[in-house]
Amino acid sequence: MINVIKQFDGNKRLIVKGITWELFGLLILFLMSNNFEFSLLYILLRIFTYPIFHKLWKNIKWGK
């Protein structure tokens, strides 16, 4: 039997990782669209809608 050790990131690390990921996405989207306002709006929508999406998926029993 294989011994598997799961490692989880701490809360601060998760927050920083999420913020840097979204900033990276903002940069890529801005470079593609050349429209900073649109890029920022899109990233903000993603940040605020992801928790809703996550909670909906927590309630789905499929694949658990």
Secondary structure, 3 states (H helix, E strand, C coil): CCCCCCCCCCHHHHHHHHHHHHHHHHHHHHHHHCCHHHHHHHHHHHHHHHHHHHHHHHCCCCCC
